[in-house]
Amino acid sequence: MRRLLNTLYITTENAYASLDGENVVVKVEDEVKGRFPLHILEGIYIFSYAGASPALIGKCTQEHIDLVLCSPTGRFMAKPVGRISGNVLLRREQYRIADDERRSCHIARNMVVGKVMNQRQVISRAVRDHPDRVNTVELRDQMEKMYEAVGKIVTVESKDVLRGLEGATATHYFFSFDDLILRDKDHFFFHGRNRRPPLDNINALLSYTYMMVTSMCQSALETVGLDPYVGFMHTDRAGRVSLALDLVEELRPCLADRFVLSIVNNGEVVDRDFIHQDSGAVLLDSESRKRIQIAWQKKKQDKIMHPYLKEKIEWGLIPYVQAMLLARFIRGDIDGYPPFVWR
């Protein structure tokens, strides 16, 4: 089992990361600002156009340390990948399944079932924890509609039909999402998903968190030997990590959406943490990104009982466990892919 280690976030806009022996050194205008041993790191996120040295990039790919390059505003730019490793037979079987409508649909529908059940659980937690602050009647109605959709999803044999049902349940979920925001509704509200760029505070937080979850899922799939670019529900597109996006679908309600609701409802972010541009785009400022990253690290270290493995693991390891289970199914070691269903 992979161990959950530290993630280094470099957020100073003109910072440059380089390699010195077995350490990553962070410099700003040739002045050393920090030195960190590589062996304690599982990932490095750099929010700077200055970037990283080729030596550090090479070392990270060699040691399987995630190196993610982002713009100073938090937009994902690149993730270096080293030599392709893993069982070629596993990847060949992955490609065969991706080209088979029926087989790929069976995996995709399990992922969508996990997504819908996790969305229901996000709503259910709000109803349970804040019955006097949310519209429990309306929320329970949306939950019931989502549960009814699950009964249809489990029998689907067409990915087009599956995408239609997934879209319908997403409508019920996002219809409820604004009611789950419990404070400062003048500045924190949800009137629909928007991105590239996000147009309000909540969508800015969702986009930023989804970026981190997608990177985790891509790394997890590469770790177990799967090709993150060949998906079962998301179609092939140059440069798109389709299988990672498939895996994100089932995890983002409980891992990302719940995290965003938590930091907003607990007052860990406020309106002044955001940059509202004249174009309408809304971005997180550098200081708020630092606080969010600290909270994200704490979230990843919390433990939860995995419903399939029946053992407690850190939230941050969930993508790796699901990638492992997916690889085991593709190899034929288990009868079906068990999605992660939050309880």
C-alpha positions as CSV (number, residue, x, y, z in Angstrom):
1,M,0.0,0.0,0.0
2,R,1.3,3.4,-0.9
3,R,2.1,5.7,2.1
4,L,0.6,9.1,2.4
5,L,3.4,11.6,2.6
6,N,3.7,15.4,2.5
7,T,2.9,17.6,-0.4
8,L,5.0,20.7,-1.0
9,Y,3.1,23.7,-2.3
10,I,5.3,26.5,-3.7
11,T,3.0,29.6,-4.0
12,T,5.4,32.6,-4.3
13,E,4.8,33.9,-7.8
14,N,8.4,34.1,-8.9
15,A,9.8,31.1,-7.0
16,Y,12.1,28.7,-8.7
17,A,12.6,25.1,-7.6
18,S,15.8,23.2,-8.2
19,L,17.6,20.0,-7.2
20,D,20.5,19.9,-4.7
21,G,21.5,16.4,-4.0
22,E,18.5,14.7,-2.5
23,N,16.7,18.0,-1.7
24,V,14.5,20.4,-3.5
25,V,15.6,24.0,-3.0
26,V,13.2,26.9,-3.4
27,K,14.8,30.2,-4.5
28,V,13.3,33.7,-5.1
29,E,15.7,36.0,-7.0
30,D,18.6,33.7,-6.1
31,E,17.9,33.8,-2.4
32,V,17.2,30.4,-0.8
33,K,13.8,30.4,0.8
34,G,13.5,26.8,1.7
35,R,15.1,23.3,1.5
36,F,13.1,20.1,1.7
37,P,14.2,16.4,1.6
38,L,12.7,14.7,-1.4
39,H,12.2,11.4,0.5
40,I,9.4,12.9,2.6
41,L,7.5,14.2,-0.4
42,E,4.8,12.5,-2.5
43,G,4.1,15.7,-4.5
44,I,5.3,19.2,-5.4
45,Y,2.8,21.8,-6.7
46,I,4.5,24.9,-8.1
47,F,2.3,28.0,-8.6
48,S,4.9,30.1,-10.5
49,Y,5.9,30.7,-14.1
50,A,9.5,30.4,-13.1
51,G,8.9,26.6,-12.7
52,A,11.5,24.0,-11.9
53,S,14.9,22.9,-13.1
54,P,15.2,20.0,-15.6
55,A,17.2,18.1,-12.9
56,L,14.4,18.4,-10.4
57,I,11.8,17.4,-13.0
58,G,13.9,14.4,-14.0
59,K,14.4,13.3,-10.4
60,C,10.7,13.6,-9.5
61,T,9.7,11.5,-12.5
62,Q,12.4,8.9,-11.6
63,E,11.3,8.8,-7.9
64,H,7.5,8.9,-8.8
65,I,7.0,12.2,-7.0
66,D,4.1,14.1,-8.5
67,L,5.3,17.5,-9.9
68,V,2.4,19.7,-10.9
69,L,3.0,23.1,-12.6
70,C,0.3,25.7,-12.2
71,S,0.0,29.4,-13.0
72,P,0.2,31.8,-10.1
73,T,-3.6,32.0,-10.2
74,G,-4.0,28.3,-9.7
75,R,-4.7,27.2,-13.3
76,F,-3.2,23.8,-14.1
77,M,-0.5,23.9,-16.8
78,A,1.4,20.7,-16.9
79,K,2.4,17.5,-15.1
80,P,5.7,15.9,-16.3
81,V,5.5,12.2,-16.8
82,G,8.6,9.9,-16.9
83,R,9.1,6.6,-18.7
84,I,5.9,4.6,-19.1
85,S,6.0,1.6,-16.7
86,G,3.6,-1.1,-15.6
87,N,2.3,-4.3,-17.1
88,V,1.9,-4.0,-20.8
89,L,-0.7,-6.8,-20.7
90,L,-2.8,-4.7,-18.2
91,R,-2.7,-1.7,-20.6
92,R,-3.6,-3.7,-23.6
93,E,-6.6,-5.2,-21.8
94,Q,-7.5,-1.6,-20.8
95,Y,-7.5,-0.5,-24.4
96,R,-9.6,-3.5,-25.4
97,I,-12.2,-2.7,-22.8
98,A,-12.2,1.0,-23.9
99,D,-13.0,-0.1,-27.4
100,D,-15.8,-2.4,-26.3
101,E,-19.1,-0.5,-25.8
102,R,-20.6,-3.1,-23.5
103,R,-17.6,-3.8,-21.3
104,S,-16.6,-0.1,-20.9
105,C,-20.2,0.8,-20.1
106,H,-20.3,-1.7,-17.2
107,I,-17.2,0.0,-15.6
108,A,-18.5,3.5,-16.3
109,R,-21.9,2.8,-14.8
110,N,-20.3,1.5,-11.6
111,M,-18.4,4.8,-11.4
112,V,-21.6,6.8,-12.0
113,V,-23.4,4.8,-9.3
114,G,-20.6,5.7,-6.9
115,K,-20.9,9.4,-8.0
116,V,-24.6,9.5,-7.5
117,M,-24.6,7.7,-4.1
118,N,-21.8,10.1,-2.9
119,Q,-23.8,13.1,-4.1
120,R,-26.8,11.8,-2.1
121,Q,-24.6,11.4,0.9
122,V,-23.4,15.0,0.7
123,I,-27.0,16.1,0.8
124,S,-27.9,13.6,3.5
125,R,-25.1,14.8,5.8
126,A,-26.5,18.4,5.5
127,V,-30.0,17.2,6.3
128,R,-28.7,15.2,9.3
129,D,-26.4,17.8,10.7
130,H,-28.3,21.0,10.0
131,P,-32.1,20.2,9.9
132,D,-33.0,23.6,11.1
133,R,-30.9,25.5,8.5
134,V,-31.7,23.6,5.3
135,N,-34.9,22.9,3.4
136,T,-35.1,19.3,4.4
137,V,-38.3,18.6,2.4
138,E,-36.8,19.8,-0.8
139,L,-33.5,18.1,-0.2
140,R,-35.1,14.8,0.6
141,D,-37.2,15.1,-2.6
142,Q,-34.0,15.6,-4.7
143,M,-32.4,12.6,-2.9
144,E,-35.3,10.4,-3.7
145,K,-35.1,11.3,-7.4
146,M,-31.4,10.5,-7.4
147,Y,-32.0,7.2,-5.8
148,E,-34.6,6.3,-8.4
149,A,-32.0,7.2,-11.1
150,V,-29.6,4.7,-9.6
151,G,-32.1,1.9,-10.3
152,K,-32.0,2.8,-14.0
153,I,-28.2,3.3,-14.1
154,V,-27.3,-0.2,-12.9
155,T,-29.0,-1.8,-16.0
156,V,-27.7,0.6,-18.7
157,E,-25.9,-1.0,-21.6
158,S,-25.3,2.2,-23.6
159,K,-22.8,5.0,-22.6
160,D,-25.0,7.6,-24.4
161,V,-27.9,6.6,-22.2
162,L,-25.6,6.5,-19.2
163,R,-24.4,10.0,-19.8
164,G,-28.0,11.2,-20.1
165,L,-28.9,9.7,-16.7
166,E,-25.7,11.0,-15.1
167,G,-26.6,14.5,-16.4
168,A,-30.1,14.3,-15.0
169,T,-28.9,13.3,-11.5
170,A,-26.3,16.1,-11.6
171,T,-29.1,18.5,-12.2
172,H,-30.8,17.3,-9.0
173,Y,-27.6,17.5,-7.1
174,F,-26.6,21.0,-8.2
175,F,-30.2,22.2,-7.7
176,S,-29.6,21.3,-4.1
177,F,-26.1,22.6,-3.7
178,D,-26.8,26.2,-3.0
179,D,-29.0,25.2,0.0
180,L,-25.9,23.4,1.5
181,I,-24.0,26.7,1.7
182,L,-24.9,28.0,5.2
183,R,-23.1,31.3,5.6
184,D,-22.5,34.6,3.9
185,K,-24.9,33.9,1.0
186,D,-24.3,37.4,-0.4
187,H,-20.8,36.2,-1.4
188,F,-21.0,32.4,-1.4
189,F,-23.8,31.0,-3.6
190,F,-24.2,28.5,-6.3
191,H,-26.4,29.2,-9.3
192,G,-24.8,26.6,-11.6
193,R,-21.4,25.2,-12.6
194,N,-19.2,27.5,-14.6
195,R,-15.5,27.3,-15.3
196,R,-12.7,28.5,-17.6
197,P,-13.0,30.9,-15.9
198,P,-15.1,30.5,-12.8
199,L,-17.5,33.4,-12.3
200,D,-18.2,33.2,-8.6
201,N,-16.5,32.3,-5.3
202,I,-17.9,28.8,-5.0
203,N,-17.0,27.8,-8.6
204,A,-13.5,29.2,-8.1
205,L,-13.1,26.9,-5.0
206,L,-14.6,23.9,-6.9
207,S,-12.3,24.4,-9.9
208,Y,-9.2,24.7,-7.7
209,T,-10.1,21.6,-5.7
210,Y,-11.0,19.6,-8.7
211,M,-7.6,20.3,-10.2
212,M,-5.9,18.8,-7.1
213,V,-8.2,15.7,-7.1
214,T,-7.6,15.2,-10.9
215,S,-3.9,15.3,-10.4
216,M,-4.2,12.7,-7.5
217,C,-6.3,10.4,-9.7
218,Q,-3.9,10.7,-12.7
219,S,-0.9,9.8,-10.4
220,A,-2.8,6.9,-8.8
221,L,-3.6,5.4,-12.2
222,E,0.0,5.7,-13.4
223,T,1.2,4.1,-10.2
224,V,-0.8,0.9,-10.7
225,G,0.2,0.7,-14.4
226,L,-3.0,2.0,-16.1
227,D,-3.0,4.6,-18.9
228,P,-4.8,7.8,-17.5
229,Y,-5.5,9.0,-21.0
230,V,-7.8,6.1,-22.1
231,G,-11.1,6.3,-20.3
232,F,-14.3,4.3,-20.2
233,M,-16.9,7.1,-19.9
234,H,-14.9,10.2,-21.0
235,T,-14.0,9.8,-24.7
236,D,-10.5,10.1,-26.1
237,R,-9.3,13.6,-26.7
238,A,-5.7,14.7,-27.2
239,G,-4.1,15.8,-23.9
240,R,-7.1,14.8,-21.8
241,V,-6.6,12.4,-18.9
242,S,-10.0,10.7,-19.6
243,L,-9.6,7.7,-17.2
244,A,-8.5,10.1,-14.4
245,L,-11.6,12.2,-15.1
246,D,-13.7,9.0,-14.9
247,L,-12.3,8.3,-11.5
248,V,-12.7,11.9,-10.4
249,E,-16.5,11.6,-11.1
250,E,-17.1,9.1,-8.2
251,L,-14.7,10.9,-5.8
252,R,-15.4,14.6,-6.2
253,P,-18.7,14.8,-4.3
254,C,-17.2,13.3,-1.1
255,L,-13.6,14.4,-1.5
256,A,-13.8,17.8,-3.2
257,D,-17.4,19.2,-2.9
258,R,-17.6,18.3,0.8
259,F,-14.3,19.9,1.4
260,V,-15.4,23.1,-0.3
261,L,-18.6,23.2,1.7
262,S,-16.7,22.6,4.9
263,I,-14.2,25.4,4.5
264,V,-16.9,27.8,3.5
265,N,-19.4,26.9,6.2
266,N,-16.6,27.0,8.8
267,G,-15.6,30.5,7.8
268,E,-12.1,29.4,6.6
269,V,-12.5,31.5,3.4
270,V,-14.1,34.9,3.0
271,D,-14.9,37.2,0.1
272,R,-11.7,39.2,0.4
273,D,-9.7,36.0,-0.4
274,F,-10.9,36.2,-4.0
275,I,-9.8,38.4,-6.9
276,H,-12.8,39.6,-8.9
277,Q,-11.5,40.6,-12.4
278,D,-13.2,43.1,-14.7
279,S,-13.8,40.3,-17.2
280,G,-16.1,38.5,-14.6
281,A,-13.5,35.9,-13.7
282,V,-13.1,35.0,-10.0
283,L,-9.7,33.7,-8.8
284,L,-8.2,32.8,-5.4
285,D,-5.4,35.1,-4.2
286,S,-2.1,33.6,-3.1
287,E,-2.6,33.8,0.6
288,S,-6.0,32.1,0.4
289,R,-4.5,29.3,-1.7
290,K,-2.0,28.7,1.1
291,R,-4.7,28.3,3.7
292,I,-6.7,26.1,1.5
293,Q,-3.7,23.9,0.8
294,I,-3.1,23.5,4.6
295,A,-6.7,22.5,5.1
296,W,-6.5,20.1,2.1
297,Q,-3.5,18.4,3.6
298,K,-5.4,17.9,6.9
299,K,-8.4,16.6,5.0
300,K,-6.2,14.0,3.2
301,Q,-4.9,12.8,6.5
302,D,-8.3,12.1,8.0
303,K,-9.2,8.4,8.1
304,I,-12.3,6.6,6.8
305,M,-13.4,3.0,6.7
306,H,-13.1,1.8,3.1
307,P,-16.4,0.1,2.2
308,Y,-14.8,-2.6,0.1
309,L,-11.5,-3.3,1.9
310,K,-13.1,-3.0,5.3
311,E,-10.1,-1.2,6.8
312,K,-9.4,2.4,7.8
313,I,-7.3,4.4,5.4
314,E,-6.5,8.1,4.9
315,W,-8.8,10.1,2.5
316,G,-5.7,11.0,0.5
317,L,-5.2,7.3,-0.4
318,I,-8.7,6.7,-1.7
319,P,-7.7,7.5,-5.3
320,Y,-4.8,5.0,-5.1
321,V,-7.1,2.3,-3.6
322,Q,-9.7,2.8,-6.3
323,A,-7.0,2.7,-9.1
324,M,-5.7,-0.5,-7.6
325,L,-9.2,-2.1,-7.5
326,L,-9.8,-1.0,-11.1
327,A,-6.5,-2.6,-12.2
328,R,-7.4,-5.8,-10.3
329,F,-10.7,-6.0,-12.2
330,I,-9.1,-5.4,-15.5
331,R,-6.6,-8.2,-14.8
332,G,-9.5,-10.5,-13.9
333,D,-8.6,-10.8,-10.2
334,I,-12.1,-9.6,-9.0
335,D,-15.5,-10.0,-10.7
336,G,-16.4,-6.3,-11.0
337,Y,-15.1,-2.8,-10.3
338,P,-16.3,-1.7,-6.8
339,P,-16.9,2.1,-6.7
340,F,-16.1,4.0,-3.6
341,V,-19.4,4.8,-1.8
342,W,-19.1,7.2,1.1
343,R,-21.0,6.2,4.2
